[in-house]
Amino acid sequence: MRAILTRKLIGTAGLELVELPAPEPGACHVRIAVEAAGINFADALMLEGRYQERPALPFVPGLEVAGTIDAVGVGVGGLAPGQRVLALVDHGGFAEQAVARADDVVVLPDELDAVTAAGFAIAYGTAYGALVWRAGLARGEVLLVHGAAGGVGLTTVECGKALGATVIATARGAARTAVAAAHGADHVIDSDAPDLVEQVKALTQGRGVDVVFDPIGGALFDASLRCLAWEGRIVVIGFASGTIPQIPANILLVKNIAAMGFYWGSYRRHDPERMRAGFRQLFEWCRGGIIRPGVSEVVALAGTPAAIDRLRRRETTGKLVVDPGR
């Protein structure tokens, strides 16, 4: 099979397109003929050795795939060759075939094609889990979404609206804020605006927001603390800015606010049933047209390194997906 392989943790400079033996599914695993694989910010971090998990070298990156099961290992129940599925993998997604734990495989509804499904799992799963499981976002509350033109940011705007919140979205520049508005944001603000906090306060009549979704960190995190209402919650998703903020505990105390981390992937092992229940709700929203999953760009397997680089530099909007057949 063709695959993208890294032998050194030097970013995308270490990636190469190679031929590898097709992987065999072990016990309680399935093999998937990959039709599409989602690109995530985590891929860039993993290639730099900066992600929460570090596979042994050499490895094929790629954390989410969609396609058709073509082989199953012993002990697999409820899954069979020929089924269309999406799957989460520790690595190995950027290849023509990938092996996944049966517990990490979800059968696709008919209306979700492979390309759309490959960009669905992590983005929508992260948005839903952060807002529902961690922040407890309630109908009528105000949600502030940073990085709202990116893959996860756009899905969070949609999920926030599905949950009945008023959504304020931030992104860099007019073109990117327009993308967030097109996906349902009630208000948009340029994230580089020097008066961002004042704009948020004006939109909330001075009260502030109830929940902040922050995949950026850095100065935006500091501004977000000033945007929170009494008993507000800020969910830390990542640090795309490259700067990990330090939280002044006195601000948490004075405003009765909470800062909480959220790593969606950890639920695969700690609470897989909650993850499956989340997918059931998301698929229901999808069938009802409440959320509109889509992919902004599909790249060939050989174009994977360049696509990861553009995502790393925050030059993309929406979700990027690899087609291993191209």
C-alpha positions in Angstrom: 0.0 0.0 0.0 1.0 3.6 -0.4 1.5 5.6 2.8 3.0 8.8 4.2 5.8 7.8 6.6 7.9 9.8 9.1 11.2 8.5 10.4 12.2 11.6 12.4 10.3 14.1 14.5 11.3 17.1 12.5 7.8 18.3 11.4 6.6 17.7 7.8 10.2 17.8 6.6 10.5 14.2 7.8 7.5 12.9 5.8 7.9 10.7 2.7 5.6 8.9 0.4 6.5 5.2 0.5 5.2 1.7 -0.3 4.6 -0.5 2.8 3.1 -3.9 3.4 -0.6 -3.8 4.1 -1.2 -4.1 7.9 -3.0 -7.2 9.3 -5.8 -6.7 11.9 -5.0 -8.3 15.2 -7.5 -9.5 17.8 -10.4 -7.1 18.3 -9.2 -5.0 15.4 -10.4 -4.3 11.9 -8.7 -3.3 8.7 -10.2 -0.5 6.7 -9.7 0.4 3.0 -9.2 4.1 3.5 -11.2 6.3 1.2 -10.4 9.5 3.1 -8.4 10.7 6.1 -8.9 13.9 8.1 -6.0 16.3 8.8 -5.8 17.7 12.3 -3.6 20.2 14.1 -2.6 17.3 16.3 -0.9 15.7 13.3 1.5 18.7 13.1 2.2 18.5 16.8 2.8 14.7 16.7 5.3 15.2 13.8 7.2 17.6 16.0 7.1 15.3 19.1 4.9 17.8 20.9 1.6 15.8 21.1 0.2 14.1 24.2 1.0 10.7 22.6 4.3 9.8 20.8 4.2 6.7 18.6 7.4 4.8 18.1 9.4 5.7 15.0 8.9 5.2 12.1 5.2 5.7 11.9 2.4 6.7 9.5 0.6 9.8 10.9 -3.2 10.4 10.6 -5.8 10.1 13.4 -9.1 9.7 11.7 -10.2 7.7 8.6 -13.3 6.7 6.7 -13.8 3.8 4.3 -14.9 0.2 4.1 -13.9 -2.7 6.3 -12.0 -5.3 4.3 -10.8 -7.6 7.1 -11.6 -8.3 10.7 -9.5 -9.9 13.5 -10.6 -12.5 15.9 -13.0 -11.4 18.7 -14.7 -8.7 16.6 -18.4 -8.6 17.0 -21.0 -6.4 15.2 -18.6 -5.4 12.4 -18.0 -7.2 9.1 -16.2 -6.7 5.8 -18.2 -4.4 3.5 -19.5 -2.0 6.1 -18.9 1.7 5.6 -17.3 3.1 8.7 -15.4 6.0 10.3 -12.6 5.1 12.8 -10.2 6.8 15.2 -6.6 5.5 15.2 -3.6 6.3 17.3 -1.7 6.8 14.0 -1.7 5.2 10.5 -4.5 7.2 8.8 -2.5 8.6 5.9 -2.4 5.4 4.0 -4.5 3.3 1.6 -5.2 0.8 4.4 -5.4 1.3 8.2 -6.0 -0.9 11.3 -8.3 0.3 14.1 -9.6 -1.1 17.3 -13.1 -2.4 16.9 -14.2 -0.1 19.8 -13.0 2.9 17.9 -15.0 2.1 14.8 -18.5 3.7 14.1 -20.8 2.5 11.3 -21.7 5.4 9.0 -25.3 6.5 8.3 -26.1 6.3 4.6 -26.2 10.0 4.1 -22.6 10.6 5.2 -20.1 10.0 2.4 -16.5 8.9 3.2 -14.9 12.3 2.5 -17.3 14.1 4.8 -17.1 11.4 7.4 -13.3 11.6 7.5 -13.5 15.2 8.6 -16.4 14.5 11.0 -15.2 12.5 14.0 -12.6 14.7 15.7 -14.0 18.1 14.7 -17.6 17.4 15.7 -16.6 15.1 18.5 -14.4 17.8 20.1 -17.0 20.5 19.7 -19.8 18.4 21.1 -17.8 17.0 24.0 -16.4 20.3 25.0 -19.7 22.1 25.0 -21.9 19.3 26.5 -19.6 17.1 28.7 -17.3 19.8 30.0 -18.9 23.2 29.8 -22.5 22.1 30.2 -23.6 24.8 27.7 -27.3 25.6 28.3 -29.9 26.9 26.0 -29.9 30.7 26.1 -26.3 31.1 27.2 -23.7 33.0 25.2 -20.8 31.1 23.7 -17.5 32.7 22.5 -15.6 30.5 19.9 -12.0 31.3 19.0 -10.4 30.1 15.8 -14.0 29.9 14.4 -13.0 29.6 10.7 -11.0 26.4 11.3 -12.3 22.9 11.1 -13.0 22.5 14.9 -14.0 26.1 15.3 -16.7 25.9 12.6 -18.1 22.7 14.0 -18.3 24.4 17.5 -20.2 27.3 16.0 -22.7 24.8 14.6 -23.0 22.8 17.8 -23.4 25.9 19.9 -26.3 26.9 17.7 -27.8 23.4 17.9 -27.7 23.6 21.7 -29.6 26.9 21.6 -26.7 29.3 22.5 -26.0 32.8 21.1 -22.6 32.4 19.4 -19.9 35.1 19.1 -17.1 33.9 16.8 -13.6 35.2 16.4 -11.2 34.7 13.5 -8.4 36.5 11.7 -9.6 38.9 9.0 -12.8 39.7 7.1 -12.7 36.6 4.9 -12.4 34.2 7.8 -15.0 35.9 10.0 -17.4 35.8 7.0 -16.9 32.0 6.9 -17.9 31.8 10.6 -21.0 33.9 9.9 -22.0 31.7 7.0 -22.0 28.7 9.4 -24.4 30.4 11.8 -22.4 32.7 14.2 -24.7 35.4 15.5 -21.8 37.9 15.8 -18.2 37.9 14.5 -15.1 39.7 15.7 -11.7 39.9 14.1 -9.4 38.1 16.6 -6.7 40.7 16.0 -8.9 43.6 17.0 -7.3 45.6 19.9 -10.7 46.2 21.4 -11.9 42.5 21.3 -12.9 42.5 25.0 -14.8 45.7 24.7 -16.6 44.4 21.6 -17.6 41.2 23.4 -18.8 43.3 26.4 -20.9 45.5 24.1 -22.5 42.5 22.5 -23.5 41.1 25.9 -24.6 44.5 27.4 -21.6 44.4 29.7 -22.3 41.0 31.2 -19.8 38.9 29.4 -20.1 35.4 27.9 -21.0 32.1 29.7 -18.6 29.8 27.9 -15.4 30.2 25.9 -14.1 27.6 23.5 -10.4 28.2 23.1 -8.1 26.2 20.8 -5.7 29.1 20.4 -4.3 30.1 23.9 -1.8 32.9 24.2 -3.1 36.5 24.3 -6.6 35.3 23.3 -6.9 33.2 26.4 -5.9 36.2 28.6 -8.6 38.3 26.8 -11.1 35.5 27.3 -10.8 35.6 31.1 -11.8 39.2 30.9 -14.8 38.3 28.7 -16.3 35.8 31.0 -19.4 36.5 33.0 -19.9 35.5 36.6 -19.8 31.7 36.9 -18.4 31.5 33.3 -16.4 28.5 31.9 -13.5 28.5 29.6 -12.6 25.2 27.9 -9.0 24.8 26.9 -8.7 22.8 23.6 -5.2 23.6 22.5 -2.5 26.2 21.8 -2.4 27.0 18.1 -0.8 30.3 19.0 2.2 28.4 20.3 1.9 30.0 23.7 0.6 28.1 26.7 -1.1 30.6 29.0 -0.6 30.7 32.8 -3.9 31.1 34.6 -4.1 33.7 37.4 -6.0 31.8 40.1 -7.2 35.0 41.7 -9.3 35.8 38.6 -11.0 32.4 38.9 -11.8 33.1 42.5 -13.1 36.6 42.2 -15.5 35.8 39.3 -16.4 32.3 40.3 -15.2 31.1 36.9 -13.8 27.7 35.9 -11.0 26.9 33.5 -11.1 23.3 32.3 -9.0 21.2 29.9 -10.6 19.0 27.2 -8.8 16.2 25.3 -11.5 14.4 23.4 -9.3 11.5 22.4 -8.9 10.3 26.0 -12.6 9.3 26.0 -11.8 6.5 23.6 -10.3 4.6 26.5 -11.8 6.2 29.6 -15.5 6.4 28.5 -16.1 4.9 25.0 -19.8 4.6 25.5 -20.1 8.4 26.1 -18.2 8.9 22.8 -20.6 6.6 20.9 -23.6 8.4 22.5 -22.2 11.7 21.3 -21.9 10.3 17.7 -25.5 9.2 17.9 -26.6 12.7 18.8 -24.4 14.2 16.1 -25.7 11.9 13.4 -29.3 12.8 14.4 -28.5 16.5 14.1 -26.9 15.7 10.7 -30.0 13.9 9.5 -32.2 16.8 10.6 -30.0 19.4 8.9 -29.2 21.0 12.2 -25.5 20.7 11.5 -24.0 20.8 8.0 -20.8 18.8 7.9 -18.6 19.6 5.0 -15.0 19.6 3.8 -13.3 22.7 2.4 -10.5 20.9 0.6 -9.4 17.4 -0.5 -5.7 16.8 -1.2 -3.9 13.9 -2.8 -1.8 11.6 -0.6 1.4 13.2 -1.9 0.0 16.6 -0.9 -0.4 15.7 2.8 2.8 17.4 4.0 2.0 20.8 2.4 -1.6 20.6 3.7 -0.4 20.0 7.2 2.0 22.9 6.9 -0.8 25.3 5.8 -3.0 24.1 8.7 -0.1 24.6 11.1 0.3 28.2 9.9 -3.5 28.8 10.3 -3.8 29.6 6.6 -6.8 27.3 6.0 -10.5 27.4 6.6 -12.8 24.5 7.3 -11.6 20.9 7.3 -8.8 19.4 5.1 -9.1 15.8 4.1 -6.6 13.4 2.3 -7.8 11.1 -0.5 -5.3 8.2 -0.5 -6.6 7.1 -3.9 -5.2 10.3 -5.5 
